[in-house]
């Protein structure tokens, strides 16, 4: 019967490095996939999204001005 050998020293260092590299690749892949999906869901190009944001800010500014005008002094 062959005794069970437990890894120690250099083997553990290589094991930790391999696991760390695998984790890094997995996180990078998932991050890239998430970024890609968010870009698809946001819709349109950067200029179209900026135009939508500017229109939304304009509506919010108009609402704030209206609320300030309606306030009794």
N, C-alpha and C positions, 0 to 999 in steps of 0.2 A: 504494500500500500504506500502511495506517495503522500507525504505530508502536505497540507494546504500551505501555500506560500502567500503571504500578505505583502502587497506592494509597499515599498518604503523608499524614502530618499528621492533619487532621480525619477523613479517611476511615478511618484505622486506629483512631482513638478510637471512632468509631461502630461499627466492626466488633467491637472488643473489648467494648463495651457490649452489643451485640446478642447476642454469644456468651455473655457472662456472664449475661444475663437468661434466655436459653434454658437454660443449665445450671442456674440457680437454680430455674426452673420444673420441670425434669426431676427434680432432687433432691427438691424438695418433693412432687411427684407420687409418686415411688417411695417416699419416706418415709411418706407417708400410706397408700399401698397396703400397705406392710409392716406398719404399725401396725394397720390394719384386719384383715389376715390373721392377725396374732398374737393379736388380740382374739378372733377367731372360733375359732382353734385352742385357746386357753386354756379356753374353754367356761364358760358360766355367767356370772352377774352377779358383781359385786365382793364382795358378802356371801357368796356360795357359795364363791368362791375363798378368801376369808379363813377361812371355816370349815374348808376342806380343809387350809390351811396350819397352822391351829391344831391340828387333829387330828394332822398329821404332826409338829409340834413336840412335842406330848404324847407320841407314840410314841418319839421320839428321846430325850426326857428320861427316859422309863422305861427305855430301853436303857442310858443313861449311868448311872442309879442302879443298875441291875442289875450292870453291869460294875464299878462302884465297890464294891458289896457283895461281889462274888466275888473281889476282889483280896485276896491274903494279906497280912497286916500284919507 
